[in-house]
Amino acid sequence: MAAAPHPLRAVADLAANRSDLRLVSENAGAYVRILCDSPALIFKYKADPRDSIDRTDFSGHKRIVLEDEDFANGPAATLQTILSYLKHYEGRDLHAPSAKTRSGDKT
């Protein structure tokens, strides 16, 4: 039985016409993230393992961890959640030290 497609791929398909969001996939699809450069955010599915790529290639990005609940209502709702993070962090200095952000924590 084949594994289910990664939930961030469906979100990225919906966001394909947006220039501010892009899918990052490495290691034969084992590493999947959605990236935004302005504001510098990277979105990770909580069920995905940690990866050194986050620290090496995207150390300047604030990591947002999306929970299962964020995917429960389908990719369109997940995209809206991601867009709410973009709006929340717009214009903010994300290089200042802070705690890791989890879903629902927009402080």
MIDOSE-1310 file (N, C-alpha, C; in nm, 2 decimals, decimal comma, always signed):
residues 107
maaa	+0,09/-0,12/+0,00/+0,00/+0,00/+0,00/+0,09/+0,12/+0,00; +0,06/+0,22/-0,09/+0,14/+0,34/-0,10/+0,11/+0,43/+0,01; +0,21/+0,51/+0,05/+0,18/+0,61/+0,16/+0,10/+0,72/+0,11; +0,02/+0,78/+0,19/-0,07/+0,90/+0,15/+0,02/+1,01/+0,12
phpl	-0,02/+1,10/+0,02/+0,06/+1,21/-0,02/+0,07/+1,31/+0,10; +0,19/+1,37/+0,10/+0,21/+1,47/+0,21/+0,11/+1,58/+0,21; +0,05/+1,62/+0,32/-0,06/+1,72/+0,32/-0,01/+1,86/+0,28; +0,12/+1,89/+0,30/+0,17/+2,02/+0,25/+0,17/+2,03/+0,10
rava	+0,18/+1,91/+0,03/+0,18/+1,92/-0,12/+0,05/+1,97/-0,17; -0,06/+1,92/-0,11/-0,20/+1,97/-0,16/-0,21/+2,12/-0,13; -0,16/+2,17/-0,02/-0,16/+2,31/+0,01/-0,08/+2,39/-0,09; +0,04/+2,34/-0,12/+0,12/+2,40/-0,22/+0,06/+2,40/-0,36
dlaa	-0,01/+2,30/-0,39/-0,09/+2,30/-0,52/-0,19/+2,42/-0,53; -0,26/+2,44/-0,42/-0,35/+2,55/-0,41/-0,28/+2,69/-0,42; -0,16/+2,69/-0,36/-0,09/+2,82/-0,36/+0,01/+2,83/-0,48; -0,01/+2,75/-0,58/+0,09/+2,75/-0,69/+0,09/+2,89/-0,76
nrsd	-0,01/+2,96/-0,76/-0,02/+3,09/-0,83/+0,04/+3,21/-0,74; +0,07/+3,18/-0,62/+0,12/+3,28/-0,53/+0,27/+3,29/-0,54; +0,33/+3,41/-0,55/+0,47/+3,42/-0,57/+0,54/+3,42/-0,43; +0,47/+3,43/-0,32/+0,53/+3,44/-0,19/+0,54/+3,31/-0,12
lrlv	+0,48/+3,20/-0,17/+0,49/+3,07/-0,11/+0,55/+2,97/-0,21; +0,63/+2,88/-0,16/+0,68/+2,78/-0,25/+0,70/+2,65/-0,17; +0,69/+2,54/-0,24/+0,71/+2,41/-0,18/+0,86/+2,38/-0,19; +0,92/+2,33/-0,08/+1,06/+2,28/-0,07/+1,05/+2,13/-0,04
sena	+1,11/+2,05/-0,13/+1,11/+1,91/-0,12/+1,25/+1,86/-0,14; +1,31/+1,79/-0,05/+1,44/+1,73/-0,06/+1,44/+1,59/-0,02; +1,56/+1,52/-0,03/+1,57/+1,39/+0,01/+1,47/+1,29/-0,04; +1,44/+1,30/-0,17/+1,35/+1,21/-0,24/+1,21/+1,22/-0,18
gayv	+1,17/+1,35/-0,14/+1,04/+1,37/-0,08/+1,02/+1,35/+0,07; +1,13/+1,31/+0,13/+1,12/+1,28/+0,28/+1,12/+1,41/+0,35; +1,17/+1,52/+0,29/+1,17/+1,65/+0,36/+1,08/+1,74/+0,27; +0,97/+1,79/+0,34/+0,87/+1,87/+0,27/+0,83/+1,99/+0,36
rilc	+0,85/+2,11/+0,31/+0,81/+2,23/+0,38/+0,75/+2,33/+0,28; +0,68/+2,43/+0,33/+0,63/+2,54/+0,26/+0,71/+2,66/+0,31; +0,77/+2,73/+0,22/+0,86/+2,84/+0,25/+0,80/+2,98/+0,20; +0,82/+3,08/+0,29/+0,79/+3,21/+0,25/+0,92/+3,29/+0,29
dspa	+0,96/+3,38/+0,19/+1,08/+3,46/+0,22/+1,05/+3,59/+0,28; +0,93/+3,64/+0,27/+0,89/+3,77/+0,32/+0,75/+3,77/+0,37; +0,72/+3,75/+0,49/+0,81/+3,74/+0,60/+0,88/+3,60/+0,60; +1,00/+3,59/+0,66/+1,08/+3,47/+0,65/+1,02/+3,36/+0,74
lifk	+0,93/+3,28/+0,69/+0,87/+3,17/+0,76/+0,88/+3,04/+0,69; +0,89/+2,93/+0,76/+0,89/+2,80/+0,70/+0,79/+2,72/+0,78; +0,70/+2,65/+0,70/+0,60/+2,57/+0,76/+0,63/+2,42/+0,75; +0,62/+2,36/+0,87/+0,65/+2,22/+0,88/+0,53/+2,14/+0,94
ykad	+0,50/+2,02/+0,89/+0,40/+1,94/+0,95/+0,46/+1,87/+1,07; +0,39/+1,87/+1,18/+0,44/+1,82/+1,31/+0,48/+1,67/+1,30; +0,41/+1,60/+1,22/+0,44/+1,45/+1,21/+0,57/+1,43/+1,13; +0,62/+1,53/+1,07/+0,75/+1,51/+0,99/+0,87/+1,51/+1,09
prds	+0,97/+1,43/+1,06/+1,09/+1,43/+1,15/+1,16/+1,56/+1,13; +1,24/+1,60/+1,23/+1,33/+1,71/+1,23/+1,44/+1,68/+1,12; +1,49/+1,79/+1,06/+1,59/+1,77/+0,96/+1,69/+1,88/+0,97; +1,82/+1,85/+0,95/+1,92/+1,95/+0,96/+1,91/+2,06/+0,85
idrt	+1,84/+2,03/+0,75/+1,81/+2,13/+0,64/+1,75/+2,26/+0,70; +1,66/+2,24/+0,80/+1,59/+2,35/+0,86/+1,70/+2,45/+0,93; +1,80/+2,39/+0,99/+1,90/+2,47/+1,06/+2,01/+2,52/+0,96; +2,04/+2,45/+0,86/+2,15/+2,49/+0,77/+2,10/+2,58/+0,66
dfsg	+1,99/+2,54/+0,59/+1,95/+2,62/+0,47/+1,85/+2,73/+0,51; +1,77/+2,71/+0,62/+1,66/+2,80/+0,65/+1,68/+2,86/+0,80; +1,80/+2,87/+0,84/+1,82/+2,92/+0,98/+1,77/+3,06/+1,00; +1,75/+3,14/+0,89/+1,70/+3,28/+0,91/+1,55/+3,28/+0,90
hkri	+1,48/+3,17/+0,89/+1,34/+3,16/+0,88/+1,28/+3,12/+1,02; +1,17/+3,17/+1,05/+1,10/+3,13/+1,17/+1,02/+3,01/+1,13; +1,03/+2,90/+1,21/+0,96/+2,77/+1,18/+0,82/+2,78/+1,25; +0,72/+2,75/+1,17/+0,59/+2,73/+1,22/+0,55/+2,58/+1,20
vled	+0,51/+2,52/+1,32/+0,48/+2,38/+1,32/+0,33/+2,37/+1,31; +0,28/+2,30/+1,20/+0,14/+2,28/+1,18/+0,10/+2,15/+1,24; -0,01/+2,15/+1,32/-0,06/+2,03/+1,39/-0,16/+1,96/+1,30; -0,20/+1,84/+1,34/-0,30/+1,76/+1,26/-0,43/+1,84/+1,25
edfa	-0,46/+1,91/+1,35/-0,59/+1,99/+1,35/-0,58/+2,10/+1,23; -0,46/+2,15/+1,20/-0,45/+2,24/+1,09/-0,48/+2,19/+0,96; -0,48/+2,05/+0,95/-0,50/+1,99/+0,82/-0,64/+1,92/+0,82; -0,71/+1,92/+0,93/-0,84/+1,85/+0,94/-0,95/+1,90/+0,85
ngpa	-0,95/+2,02/+0,81/-1,06/+2,08/+0,72/-1,01/+2,09/+0,58; -0,91/+2,02/+0,54/-0,86/+2,02/+0,40/-0,76/+2,13/+0,37; -0,70/+2,12/+0,25/-0,59/+2,21/+0,21/-0,63/+2,35/+0,20; -0,75/+2,38/+0,16/-0,79/+2,53/+0,15/-0,79/+2,59/+0,29
atlq	-0,84/+2,52/+0,39/-0,84/+2,58/+0,52/-0,70/+2,59/+0,58; -0,61/+2,49/+0,54/-0,47/+2,50/+0,58/-0,40/+2,62/+0,52; -0,43/+2,64/+0,39/-0,37/+2,75/+0,32/-0,42/+2,88/+0,39; -0,54/+2,89/+0,43/-0,59/+3,01/+0,50/-0,51/+3,03/+0,64
tils	-0,48/+2,92/+0,71/-0,41/+2,93/+0,83/-0,27/+2,98/+0,80; -0,20/+2,93/+0,70/-0,07/+2,98/+0,66/-0,08/+3,13/+0,62; -0,18/+3,17/+0,55/-0,19/+3,31/+0,51/-0,21/+3,40/+0,63; -0,28/+3,34/+0,74/-0,30/+3,42/+0,86/-0,16/+3,44/+0,93
ylkh	-0,08/+3,34/+0,92/+0,06/+3,36/+0,98/+0,14/+3,46/+0,90; +0,13/+3,46/+0,77/+0,20/+3,56/+0,69/+0,15/+3,70/+0,73; +0,02/+3,72/+0,74/-0,03/+3,85/+0,78/+0,02/+3,89/+0,92; +0,01/+3,79/+1,01/+0,05/+3,82/+1,15/+0,20/+3,87/+1,16
yegr	+0,29/+3,80/+1,08/+0,43/+3,83/+1,09/+0,48/+3,94/+0,99; +0,39/+3,99/+0,91/+0,43/+4,09/+0,81/+0,49/+4,21/+0,88; +0,61/+4,24/+0,83/+0,68/+4,36/+0,88/+0,75/+4,34/+1,01; +0,75/+4,22/+1,07/+0,82/+4,20/+1,19/+0,96/+4,15/+1,17
dlha	+1,05/+4,18/+1,27/+1,18/+4,13/+1,27/+1,18/+3,99/+1,33; +1,20/+3,89/+1,24/+1,19/+3,75/+1,28/+1,33/+3,70/+1,33; +1,43/+3,78/+1,32/+1,56/+3,74/+1,36/+1,58/+3,76/+1,51; +1,49/+3,83/+1,58/+1,50/+3,84/+1,72/+1,48/+3,71/+1,79
psak	+1,55/+3,67/+1,89/+1,53/+3,55/+1,96/+1,39/+3,54/+2,02; +1,33/+3,42/+2,00/+1,20/+3,40/+2,06/+1,17/+3,25/+2,07; +1,07/+3,21/+2,14/+1,03/+3,07/+2,15/+0,98/+3,01/+2,02; +0,99/+2,88/+2,00/+0,94/+2,82/+1,88/+0,79/+2,84/+1,88
trsg	+0,74/+2,87/+1,76/+0,59/+2,89/+1,74/+0,53/+2,76/+1,71; +0,42/+2,73/+1,77/+0,34/+2,61/+1,74/+0,20/+2,66/+1,69; +0,13/+2,58/+1,63/+0,00/+2,61/+1,57/-0,08/+2,68/+1,68; -0,15/+2,79/+1,64/-0,24/+2,86/+1,73/-0,16/+2,96/+1,82
dkt	-0,03/+2,96/+1,82/+0,05/+3,05/+1,90/+0,11/+3,16/+1,80; +0,04/+3,27/+1,80/+0,09/+3,38/+1,71/+0,15/+3,49/+1,78; +0,22/+3,47/+1,89/+0,28/+3,57/+1,96/+0,42/+3,59/+1,93
